[in-house]
Amino acid sequence: KGCGQIGESPEGLARAAAASSSYVVGVDVGSTTLRCHVYDKKAAIRGSSSKKVETLYPHLGWVELDPEVLWTQFMDVIKEAVQAAGLQMNQIAGLGISTQRGTFITWNKKTGKPFHNFISWQDLRAAALVNSWNRSLILKVIHVISTMLHFLTWSDRYVIASSLTFTTHHVSLRLSWVLQNITEVQQAANENNCCFGTIDTWLLYKLTKGSVYATDYSNASSTGVFDPFQMCWSSVLSKLFSIPMSIYPPVEDTNFGSVDAEIFGVPIPIAALVADQQAAMFGECCFHEGDVKLTMGTGIFWDVNTGNHLHTPSSGLYPLIGWKIGKEVVFLAEGNASDAGSTIKWAKELDLFTSVDETARMARSVVDSEGVCFVPSFSGLQVPVNDPCACASFMGLKPSTTRNHLIRAMLESIAFRNKQLYDTIVKEVRVPLTNIRTDGGVSNNSFIMQMTSDLINKKIDKPVNTDMSCLGAAFLAGLALGFWTDKEQLKKLRRTEIVFEPQRDSGEYKLAMDNWTKAVQRSLNWYNQTSY
């Protein structure tokens, strides 16, 4: 089940040899970019490669990835990065893989052939199912019973159940949709011939030529069908959604076997699988309770380290397993918004600007947005709004509106979403917040970062290298292999580029944010729930 031990086995000998190597590889399969970095023992990048993730939109609201294209790109970026570093594959100590969460696939257990494309975490085909469940009598009954059980037992497990809601981001109801709508999958599941996996599981299966079928705790906890209290797949939720327990992969923490020697010429140890936001949290060295990580890539993700306490949500923050290393289990609380980098990418495709680097200058070239508001909701609005049917929109347009006003409104909207999410965290999370660290491509936008710092009235630390998911996967792999000794060593390897400090009083933004909040309200429930 992918949990090999170092010993006299060929795999164990390969790991022992790898531990003395000088480089470790981190790969991140993001929503827009597939990236690979080769790191030395000082965590300096020695070679890199990246490719654009090819996203498919077969129907309105559907978002997919071709598994074979993704597999080819995955192999190519590793080969190209190692080559760019001027290295041979036998110089690589091990491999750490970070992947976007909630994107899944099912395949035939006997043949390994996929039943369908990857269904992305951004996919909205289950929006009607989500809304139906959230309004259902069954969920209301679950809430009432769980509230009563919490009163009798004071168990946090029942607090979570008493406020349980479903979203399109979680695998749960999209997987239920697949089982209801793709006959081949339902039949294979009934015959115990169906494998389910998020991207990490599929890549592991391919890298080992089908010999290892597993996932890790961080990815499993992000699916919406994993019980973090019992540390196993939830039989209750699976039964509720009519998902057979037999389709789930085993869950492991480290040591996932080795890459089949025929693929890269040598059996490279696969030492870490980790979900991208948890990987970024680890790469930022947010190891202590109260540490906060803000990732701004395709979407916005705020994560708080809650230590060994599982967060009990009340306003929509989601409890996650950050990582499991041996007996240590670290939990996170997360709030997210789907659209940050996707908003900027859309504006670029409309030729509103030439280079992403100029957007901060364009925004500062005008005093304000002249009353223009943008609602960043190409994939609905998440915490604390929670409306998958909200639409993206510009409001307050005038004959005098220029490109600069439009760009400023778009960048402001990302900062306003940051403020919403931060306020939700302050309200909900019981641990005192300490360091705030940021990463992701959008964190390079100084206008957004400075405005966010002003709005939340906190310092925000941005590292030299913002590809933290790659680094986090490499850190986890390196620790598992003995490439790095402990977390204290990792802290010394992280380098700060700039710390954004509040420069304006948050009250100066009140009018603009009030208008933006009004625009958000007018964008809600725009799409008919059956449109998807």
C-alpha positions as CSV (number, residue, x, y, z in Angstrom):
1,K,0.0,0.0,0.0
2,G,2.9,2.3,-0.7
3,C,4.4,2.5,2.8
4,G,7.8,0.9,2.1
5,Q,10.5,0.8,4.8
6,I,14.2,1.3,4.4
7,G,15.9,-2.0,4.7
8,E,17.5,-4.6,2.5
9,S,14.8,-4.5,-0.1
10,P,15.7,-2.9,-3.5
11,E,13.4,0.0,-2.6
12,G,15.1,0.5,0.7
13,L,18.6,0.4,-0.8
14,A,17.4,3.0,-3.4
15,R,16.2,5.3,-0.5
16,A,19.5,4.8,1.4
17,A,21.5,5.8,-1.7
18,A,19.1,8.7,-2.4
19,A,19.6,10.2,1.1
20,S,23.3,10.8,0.2
21,S,22.4,12.6,-3.0
22,S,22.6,16.4,-3.3
23,Y,19.3,17.4,-4.8
24,V,15.5,16.9,-4.3
25,V,12.7,17.6,-6.8
26,G,9.5,19.4,-6.0
27,V,6.6,19.3,-8.5
28,D,3.4,21.4,-8.2
29,V,0.4,20.6,-10.4
30,G,-1.5,23.8,-10.0
31,S,-4.7,25.0,-11.6
32,T,-3.0,27.1,-14.3
33,T,0.6,26.0,-14.2
34,L,2.5,22.7,-13.8
35,R,5.9,23.6,-12.3
36,C,9.0,21.7,-11.3
37,H,12.0,22.9,-9.3
38,V,15.2,21.1,-8.5
39,Y,16.5,22.2,-5.0
40,D,19.9,21.8,-3.5
41,K,20.5,21.4,0.3
42,K,20.3,25.2,0.8
43,A,16.8,25.1,-0.9
44,A,18.2,27.1,-3.8
45,I,16.6,26.4,-7.1
46,R,19.2,24.7,-9.5
47,G,16.9,24.0,-12.4
48,S,13.2,24.7,-13.3
49,S,10.6,23.9,-15.9
50,S,6.9,24.8,-16.2
51,K,4.0,24.2,-18.5
52,K,0.6,25.7,-18.8
53,V,-2.1,23.3,-17.6
54,E,-4.5,22.7,-20.4
55,T,-8.0,23.2,-19.1
56,L,-11.1,22.0,-21.0
57,Y,-14.6,23.5,-20.9
58,P,-16.9,21.0,-22.6
59,H,-20.1,22.5,-21.3
60,L,-21.2,25.6,-19.4
61,G,-19.9,25.4,-15.9
62,W,-17.8,22.2,-16.6
63,V,-14.1,22.3,-16.0
64,E,-11.9,19.3,-16.9
65,L,-8.3,18.1,-17.5
66,D,-7.2,15.4,-19.9
67,P,-5.4,12.8,-17.8
68,E,-3.0,11.7,-20.5
69,V,-2.0,15.2,-21.4
70,L,-1.4,16.0,-17.7
71,W,0.7,12.8,-17.3
72,T,2.8,13.7,-20.4
73,Q,3.3,17.3,-19.1
74,F,4.2,16.0,-15.6
75,M,7.0,13.7,-16.9
76,D,8.3,16.4,-19.2
77,V,8.7,19.1,-16.6
78,I,10.6,16.8,-14.3
79,K,13.0,15.7,-17.2
80,E,13.4,19.3,-18.3
81,A,14.1,20.7,-14.8
82,V,16.7,18.0,-14.1
83,Q,18.3,18.7,-17.5
84,A,18.2,22.5,-16.8
85,A,20.1,21.9,-13.6
86,G,22.8,20.0,-15.5
87,L,22.1,16.8,-13.6
88,Q,21.4,13.2,-14.1
89,M,18.4,11.4,-12.7
90,N,20.6,9.3,-10.4
91,Q,21.6,12.5,-8.6
92,I,18.0,13.1,-7.4
93,A,17.4,12.1,-3.8
94,G,13.7,11.9,-4.1
95,L,10.5,13.4,-5.4
96,G,7.8,15.5,-3.6
97,I,4.5,16.1,-5.4
98,S,2.1,18.9,-4.6
99,T,-1.3,18.9,-6.4
100,Q,-4.4,21.0,-6.8
101,R,-7.1,19.7,-4.5
102,G,-10.6,18.5,-5.2
103,T,-9.8,17.6,-8.8
104,F,-10.5,13.9,-9.3
105,I,-10.8,11.0,-11.7
106,T,-12.1,7.4,-11.7
107,W,-10.6,4.5,-13.6
108,N,-10.9,0.8,-14.3
109,K,-9.1,-1.2,-11.6
110,K,-8.2,-4.0,-14.0
111,T,-7.2,-2.0,-17.1
112,G,-6.1,1.3,-15.5
113,K,-8.2,3.1,-18.2
114,P,-10.0,6.3,-17.0
115,F,-13.7,6.4,-17.2
116,H,-13.7,10.2,-17.8
117,N,-11.5,13.3,-17.7
118,F,-10.3,14.8,-14.4
119,I,-13.2,16.9,-13.0
120,S,-11.7,20.1,-11.7
121,W,-12.3,21.7,-8.3
122,Q,-13.6,24.7,-10.3
123,D,-16.3,22.5,-12.0
124,L,-19.9,23.6,-11.2
125,R,-21.8,20.6,-12.7
126,A,-22.9,19.6,-9.2
127,A,-24.1,23.1,-8.2
128,A,-27.8,22.1,-8.4
129,L,-27.0,19.0,-6.3
130,V,-25.1,21.1,-3.8
131,N,-28.0,23.6,-3.4
132,S,-30.5,20.7,-3.2
133,W,-28.6,19.1,-0.4
134,N,-28.0,22.3,1.5
135,R,-31.8,23.0,1.5
136,S,-32.7,19.3,2.2
137,L,-34.8,18.0,5.1
138,I,-32.1,15.4,5.7
139,L,-29.4,18.0,6.3
140,K,-31.8,19.9,8.6
141,V,-32.3,16.7,10.6
142,I,-28.5,16.1,10.7
143,H,-28.1,19.6,12.1
144,V,-30.7,19.2,14.8
145,I,-29.5,15.7,15.9
146,S,-25.9,16.8,15.9
147,T,-26.8,19.9,18.0
148,M,-28.5,17.7,20.6
149,L,-25.6,15.2,20.6
150,H,-23.1,18.1,21.1
151,F,-25.2,19.3,24.1
152,L,-25.1,15.8,25.6
153,T,-21.4,15.0,24.8
154,W,-19.7,18.3,24.2
155,S,-17.8,16.6,21.4
156,D,-16.4,19.0,18.7
157,R,-17.2,16.3,16.2
158,Y,-20.9,17.1,16.6
159,V,-20.3,20.9,16.4
160,I,-18.9,20.4,12.9
161,A,-21.9,18.1,11.9
162,S,-24.3,20.7,13.3
163,S,-23.1,23.3,10.8
164,L,-22.4,21.0,7.9
165,T,-22.9,22.5,4.5
166,F,-21.7,21.3,1.1
167,T,-19.8,23.2,-1.7
168,T,-19.0,22.5,-5.3
169,H,-15.2,22.6,-4.4
170,H,-15.4,19.4,-2.4
171,V,-15.2,16.1,-4.3
172,S,-18.2,14.6,-2.4
173,L,-21.1,15.8,-4.5
174,R,-19.2,15.9,-7.8
175,L,-18.3,12.3,-7.2
176,S,-21.9,11.5,-6.4
177,W,-22.9,13.3,-9.7
178,V,-20.4,11.0,-11.6
179,L,-21.9,7.9,-10.0
180,Q,-25.4,9.0,-10.9
181,N,-24.7,10.1,-14.4
182,I,-21.9,7.9,-15.8
183,T,-23.3,4.4,-16.0
184,E,-19.9,2.8,-16.6
185,V,-18.6,4.2,-13.3
186,Q,-21.6,3.0,-11.4
187,Q,-21.4,-0.4,-12.9
188,A,-17.6,-0.7,-12.2
189,A,-18.2,0.5,-8.6
190,N,-20.9,-2.2,-8.1
191,E,-18.4,-4.8,-9.4
192,N,-15.6,-3.5,-7.1
193,N,-13.7,-2.6,-10.3
194,C,-13.5,1.2,-9.8
195,C,-10.6,3.3,-8.5
196,F,-11.1,6.8,-7.4
197,G,-8.3,9.3,-6.9
198,T,-7.4,13.0,-6.8
199,I,-4.5,14.0,-9.0
200,D,-1.8,12.8,-6.5
201,T,-3.3,9.3,-6.5
202,W,-3.5,9.1,-10.3
203,L,0.1,10.3,-10.7
204,L,1.3,7.9,-8.0
205,Y,-0.5,5.1,-9.8
206,K,1.1,6.0,-13.1
207,L,4.6,6.6,-11.7
208,T,4.6,3.1,-10.2
209,K,2.9,1.5,-13.2
210,G,-0.1,0.6,-11.1
211,S,1.8,-1.1,-8.2
212,V,0.9,1.7,-5.6
213,Y,-2.6,3.0,-5.1
214,A,-2.7,5.5,-2.3
215,T,-3.3,9.1,-1.2
216,D,-2.0,11.2,1.7
217,Y,-3.9,12.8,4.6
218,S,-3.8,16.4,3.3
219,N,-5.4,15.5,0.0
220,A,-7.9,13.1,1.6
221,S,-9.0,15.7,4.1
222,S,-9.7,18.2,1.3
223,T,-12.3,16.0,-0.4
224,G,-15.3,16.5,1.9
225,V,-15.7,12.7,2.4
226,F,-12.9,12.2,5.0
227,D,-13.4,12.1,8.7
228,P,-10.5,14.0,10.4
229,F,-11.6,12.8,13.8
230,Q,-11.3,9.1,12.9
231,M,-8.6,9.8,10.3
232,C,-10.3,7.6,7.8
233,W,-12.9,7.9,4.9
234,S,-16.3,8.8,6.3
235,S,-18.7,5.8,6.0
236,V,-21.6,8.1,7.1
237,L,-21.1,10.7,4.3
238,S,-20.3,8.0,1.8
239,K,-23.6,6.2,2.6
240,L,-25.4,9.6,2.5
241,F,-24.1,10.2,-1.1
242,S,-24.3,6.6,-2.2
243,I,-20.5,6.4,-2.7
244,P,-19.2,2.8,-2.2
245,M,-16.4,2.7,0.3
246,S,-14.5,0.2,-1.9
247,I,-13.5,2.9,-4.4
248,Y,-11.3,5.0,-2.0
249,P,-7.5,4.6,-1.9
250,P,-5.6,3.8,1.3
251,V,-4.3,6.9,3.1
252,E,-0.6,7.1,4.0
253,D,1.7,9.8,5.3
254,T,5.1,9.3,3.7
255,N,7.1,6.8,1.6
256,F,5.0,6.1,-1.4
257,G,7.3,3.6,-3.1
258,S,9.6,4.6,-6.0
259,V,9.1,5.7,-9.6
260,D,9.3,2.7,-11.9
261,A,12.8,2.5,-13.2
262,E,11.7,2.4,-16.8
263,I,10.2,5.9,-16.6
264,F,13.3,8.0,-15.7
265,G,15.9,5.3,-15.9
266,V,16.3,5.0,-12.1
267,P,13.9,4.2,-9.2
268,I,13.5,7.6,-7.7
269,P,11.8,7.5,-4.2
270,I,8.4,9.2,-4.1
271,A,8.8,10.6,-0.6
272,A,5.8,13.0,-0.3
273,L,2.4,13.6,-1.7
274,V,0.7,16.7,-0.4
275,A,-2.2,19.0,-1.3
276,D,-1.1,22.3,-2.8
277,Q,-2.3,24.7,0.0
278,Q,-0.9,22.5,2.7
279,A,2.3,22.3,0.8
280,A,2.5,26.1,0.6
281,M,1.9,26.3,4.3
282,F,4.8,23.9,4.9
283,G,7.0,25.7,2.5
284,E,6.3,29.0,4.3
285,C,7.5,27.3,7.5
286,C,4.1,28.0,9.2
287,F,4.8,25.3,11.7
288,H,3.4,26.9,14.9
289,E,-0.1,27.3,16.1
290,G,-1.5,30.7,15.0
291,D,0.8,31.0,11.9
292,V,-1.1,32.3,8.9
293,K,-0.5,31.7,5.2
294,L,-2.1,33.6,2.4
295,T,-1.7,32.0,-1.1
296,M,-2.9,34.0,-4.1
297,G,-2.7,32.0,-7.2
298,T,-5.7,31.1,-9.4
299,G,-7.7,31.6,-6.2
300,I,-7.2,33.0,-2.7
301,F,-6.5,30.6,0.2
302,W,-6.1,31.7,3.8
303,D,-4.8,29.0,6.1
304,V,-4.3,29.1,9.9
305,N,-2.3,26.5,11.8
306,T,-4.5,25.3,14.6
307,G,-2.0,22.9,16.0
308,N,-3.4,19.6,17.2
309,H,-6.8,21.1,17.6
310,L,-9.3,20.4,14.8
311,H,-11.1,23.7,13.9
312,T,-14.9,23.7,14.5
313,P,-16.5,25.9,11.8
314,S,-19.3,28.4,12.3
315,S,-19.1,30.8,9.3
316,G,-17.7,28.5,6.6
317,L,-14.0,28.0,7.4
318,Y,-13.0,24.4,6.6
319,P,-11.0,22.2,8.9
320,L,-8.1,20.4,7.2
321,I,-5.2,18.1,7.9
322,G,-2.1,20.1,7.2
323,W,0.3,17.2,7.3
324,K,1.0,14.0,9.2
325,I,4.6,13.2,9.9
326,G,4.9,10.0,12.0
327,K,2.7,10.6,15.0
328,E,2.5,14.4,14.5
329,V,-0.7,15.6,13.0
330,V,-1.1,19.3,12.3
331,F,-4.6,20.8,11.6
332,L,-5.5,23.9,9.6
333,A,-8.5,26.1,9.2
334,E,-9.1,27.4,5.7
335,G,-11.1,30.0,3.9
336,N,-10.9,30.5,0.2
337,A,-12.1,32.5,-2.8
338,S,-12.0,30.9,-6.3
339,D,-10.9,34.0,-8.3
340,A,-7.7,36.0,-8.0
341,G,-5.2,35.0,-10.7
342,S,-8.0,33.9,-12.9
343,T,-9.4,37.4,-12.8
344,I,-6.1,39.0,-13.8
345,K,-5.7,36.3,-16.5
346,W,-9.2,37.1,-17.9
347,A,-8.4,40.9,-18.0
348,K,-5.1,40.1,-19.9
349,E,-7.0,38.0,-22.5
350,L,-9.3,41.0,-23.1
351,D,-6.1,43.2,-23.7
352,L,-6.9,45.5,-20.8
353,F,-3.1,45.5,-20.2
354,T,0.0,44.1,-21.9
355,S,2.0,42.7,-19.0
356,V,0.9,41.6,-15.5
357,D,3.7,43.7,-14.1
358,E,2.1,46.9,-15.2
359,T,-1.2,46.4,-13.4
360,A,-0.1,47.8,-10.1
361,R,1.2,50.9,-11.8
362,M,-2.1,51.3,-13.8
363,A,-4.1,51.0,-10.5
364,R,-1.9,53.7,-8.8
365,S,-2.2,56.0,-11.8
366,V,-5.8,56.9,-10.8
367,V,-6.9,58.3,-7.4
368,D,-9.6,55.7,-7.1
369,S,-11.8,53.5,-9.3
370,E,-14.2,56.4,-9.9
371,G,-17.0,54.3,-8.2
372,V,-16.4,51.3,-10.5
373,C,-16.8,47.9,-8.6
374,F,-15.8,44.5,-9.8
375,V,-17.1,41.2,-8.4
376,P,-14.6,38.4,-8.8
377,S,-17.0,35.5,-9.2
378,F,-16.2,33.4,-12.3
379,S,-16.6,30.3,-10.1
380,G,-19.2,31.6,-7.6
381,L,-18.4,33.2,-4.2
382,Q,-17.2,31.2,-1.3
383,V,-16.6,32.0,2.4
384,P,-18.3,34.0,3.9
385,V,-20.8,34.6,1.0
386,N,-21.2,31.0,-0.1
387,D,-23.2,31.4,-3.3
388,P,-22.1,29.2,-6.3
389,C,-24.6,31.0,-8.5
390,A,-23.2,34.5,-8.1
391,C,-21.9,36.1,-11.2
392,A,-18.8,38.1,-12.0
393,S,-19.6,41.7,-12.9
394,F,-18.6,45.3,-13.3
395,M,-20.9,47.9,-11.8
396,G,-20.8,51.7,-11.7
397,L,-19.4,52.1,-15.2
398,K,-19.4,55.6,-16.7
399,P,-18.5,57.3,-20.0
400,S,-15.3,58.6,-18.2
401,T,-14.3,55.0,-17.1
402,T,-10.8,54.1,-18.4
403,R,-8.8,50.9,-18.5
404,N,-7.0,52.1,-15.4
405,H,-10.2,52.4,-13.5
406,L,-11.2,48.9,-14.5
407,I,-7.9,47.5,-13.5
408,R,-7.9,49.3,-10.2
409,A,-11.5,48.0,-9.5
410,M,-10.3,44.4,-10.3
411,L,-7.2,44.6,-8.0
412,E,-9.3,46.2,-5.3
413,S,-11.8,43.4,-5.4
414,I,-9.1,40.9,-4.6
415,A,-8.0,42.9,-1.6
416,F,-11.6,43.3,-0.5
417,R,-12.0,39.5,-0.7
418,N,-8.8,39.2,1.4
419,K,-10.4,41.5,4.0
420,Q,-13.6,39.4,4.1
421,L,-11.7,36.2,4.6
422,Y,-9.4,37.6,7.2
423,D,-12.3,39.0,9.2
424,T,-14.0,35.6,9.1
425,I,-10.8,34.0,10.4
426,V,-10.5,36.5,13.3
427,K,-14.2,35.9,14.2
428,E,-14.0,32.1,14.0
429,V,-10.5,30.8,14.9
430,R,-9.9,30.5,18.6
431,V,-6.1,30.6,18.5
432,P,-4.2,34.0,18.5
433,L,-2.9,34.8,15.0
434,T,0.8,35.4,14.7
435,N,2.9,35.7,11.5
436,I,1.2,36.2,8.2
437,R,3.1,35.0,5.2
438,T,2.1,35.2,1.5
439,D,2.9,33.3,-1.7
440,G,1.6,32.6,-5.2
441,G,1.9,34.6,-8.4
442,V,-0.6,37.3,-7.4
443,S,1.4,38.1,-4.2
444,N,3.9,39.8,-6.6
445,N,1.3,42.5,-7.2
446,S,2.4,45.3,-4.8
447,F,-0.9,47.2,-5.1
448,I,-2.9,44.2,-3.9
449,M,-0.5,43.4,-1.2
450,Q,-0.2,46.9,0.2
451,M,-4.0,47.4,0.1
452,T,-4.5,44.1,1.9
453,S,-2.0,45.0,4.6
454,D,-3.8,48.3,5.1
455,L,-7.2,46.7,5.2
456,I,-6.3,44.1,7.8
457,N,-3.8,46.4,9.6
458,K,-1.2,43.6,9.8
459,K,2.3,43.0,8.4
460,I,2.5,40.5,5.6
461,D,5.8,38.7,4.8
462,K,6.5,37.8,1.2
463,P,9.4,35.4,0.4
464,V,12.0,35.7,-2.3
465,N,10.5,32.6,-4.0
466,T,6.7,32.6,-4.2
467,D,6.4,29.0,-5.6
468,M,5.8,27.7,-2.1
469,S,3.8,24.6,-3.1
470,C,6.9,23.2,-4.9
471,L,9.1,24.1,-2.0
472,G,6.7,22.6,0.6
473,A,6.5,19.3,-1.3
474,A,10.3,19.3,-1.6
475,F,10.7,20.1,2.2
476,L,8.4,17.2,3.1
477,A,10.2,14.8,0.8
478,G,13.6,16.0,2.0
479,L,12.6,15.5,5.7
480,A,11.3,12.0,4.9
481,L,14.6,11.0,3.2
482,G,16.9,12.6,5.7
483,F,18.0,15.2,3.1
484,W,17.2,17.8,5.7
485,T,17.3,17.1,9.4
486,D,14.4,18.9,11.0
487,K,12.0,21.9,10.8
488,E,14.5,24.2,12.5
489,Q,16.8,23.7,9.6
490,L,14.0,24.5,7.1
491,K,13.2,27.8,8.9
492,K,16.7,29.0,8.2
493,L,16.3,28.2,4.5
494,R,13.2,30.4,4.0
495,R,14.2,33.9,2.8
496,T,12.0,37.0,3.1
497,E,12.0,39.5,0.1
498,I,9.7,42.2,1.5
499,V,7.4,42.8,4.4
500,F,4.3,44.9,3.6
501,E,3.3,47.1,6.5
502,P,0.1,49.1,6.9
503,Q,0.5,52.6,5.5
504,R,-3.1,53.9,5.4
505,D,-5.9,53.6,7.9
506,S,-8.4,50.9,6.9
507,G,-11.2,53.5,7.4
508,E,-10.0,55.3,4.3
509,Y,-11.3,52.3,2.3
510,K,-14.7,52.2,4.0
511,L,-16.7,53.9,1.2
512,A,-15.1,51.9,-1.6
513,M,-15.6,48.6,0.3
514,D,-19.2,49.5,1.2
515,N,-20.0,50.1,-2.5
516,W,-18.2,46.9,-3.4
517,T,-20.2,44.9,-0.8
518,K,-23.4,46.4,-2.4
519,A,-22.2,45.2,-5.8
520,V,-21.6,41.7,-4.4
521,Q,-25.1,41.6,-3.0
522,R,-26.5,42.5,-6.5
523,S,-24.5,39.7,-8.1
524,L,-25.9,36.9,-5.9
525,N,-28.2,34.2,-7.3
526,W,-27.7,35.4,-10.8
527,Y,-27.5,32.0,-12.5
528,N,-30.4,29.6,-12.4
529,Q,-29.2,26.7,-10.3
530,T,-30.2,24.3,-13.1
531,S,-28.0,26.0,-15.6
532,Y,-25.2,23.6,-14.9
